[in-house]
């Protein structure tokens, strides 16, 4: 089954809202039990991933209007019925076409703003004090 078989609303949703498999898995975990808020640590434990990655993913999903953040944790709460329907379709597609969905996430074009910012990041081993000097 090819990516062309994935519904267009799901393809658009992935392109707009999902940057990583961690985000996708966290969203779908909360989608499966929408009434129950979960702390980030519980989501990390259930998905067997680093709690810092989980917190970052959940925060971004909440900022995108897909989750609510509260003292008890994060809860599935898309900002519109259309988003809810699209996420339900994504959950169905992910059950049967996991590899295709993951491939779509990894094949997204890089964010040009992030690339620009990363161009100015200094790495310790790349730094030199003067032009022409060997990296330390």
DARADA-V478855 format. One record per residue. N is the residue number from 1. PHI is phi as a letter, one per 30 degrees, with the letter a starting at -180 (NA if undefined). PSI is psi as a letter, one per 40 degrees, with the letter a starting at -180 (999 if undefined). NEAR is the number of other C-alpha atoms within 10 Angstrom. Layout:
n->(N:N)
phi->(PHI:PHI)
psi->(PSI:PSI)
near->(NEAR:NEAR)
This chain:
n->(1:2:3:4:5:6:7:8:9:10:11:12:13:14:15:16:17:18:19:20:21:22:23:24:25:26:27:28:29:30:31:32:33:34:35:36:37:38:39:40:41:42:43:44:45:46:47:48:49:50:51:52:53:54:55:56:57:58:59:60:61:62:63:64:65:66:67:68:69:70:71:72:73:74:75:76:77:78:79:80:81:82:83:84:85:86:87:88:89:90:91:92:93:94:95:96:97:98:99:100:101:102:103:104:105:106:107:108:109:110:111:112:113:114:115:116:117:118:119:120:121:122:123:124:125:126:127:128:129:130:131:132:133:134:135:136)
phi->(NA:c:d:d:d:d:e:e:d:d:e:d:d:e:d:d:c:c:c:a:d:e:d:d:d:d:d:d:d:d:d:d:b:d:d:c:d:b:d:e:d:d:d:e:d:d:d:h:b:d:e:d:d:d:e:d:d:d:d:d:d:d:d:d:i:c:b:c:c:b:e:d:k:c:b:d:a:d:d:a:d:d:d:d:d:d:d:d:d:d:e:d:d:d:d:c:b:e:d:d:d:d:d:d:d:d:c:d:d:d:d:d:d:d:d:d:d:d:d:c:d:c:c:e:d:c:d:b:d:b:e:i:d:d:d:c)
psi->(h:i:d:d:e:h:i:d:d:d:d:d:d:d:d:d:e:h:e:i:d:d:d:d:d:d:d:d:d:d:d:d:g:d:e:h:i:h:i:d:d:d:d:d:d:d:e:f:i:h:d:d:d:d:d:d:d:d:d:d:d:d:d:e:f:d:i:i:h:i:d:e:a:i:i:h:g:i:e:i:d:d:d:d:d:d:d:d:d:d:d:d:d:d:d:e:f:d:d:d:d:d:d:d:d:e:e:i:i:i:h:d:d:d:d:d:d:d:d:e:h:h:i:d:e:e:h:i:d:i:i:e:i:i:i:999)
near->(9:8:14:9:11:17:13:12:16:20:18:12:14:21:15:11:15:19:17:14:15:19:21:23:17:22:24:18:18:19:21:12:12:15:11:14:19:21:18:22:16:14:23:19:12:11:15:10:13:13:16:12:14:24:19:14:23:27:18:17:23:20:12:15:15:23:23:19:19:11:8:11:16:25:24:26:19:19:14:10:10:11:17:16:14:19:22:16:15:22:21:12:17:18:10:11:18:13:13:18:23:15:13:15:18:13:10:14:9:10:9:9:9:9:10:10:9:10:9:8:8:9:7:9:8:9:12:12:9:8:7:7:9:10:12:9)
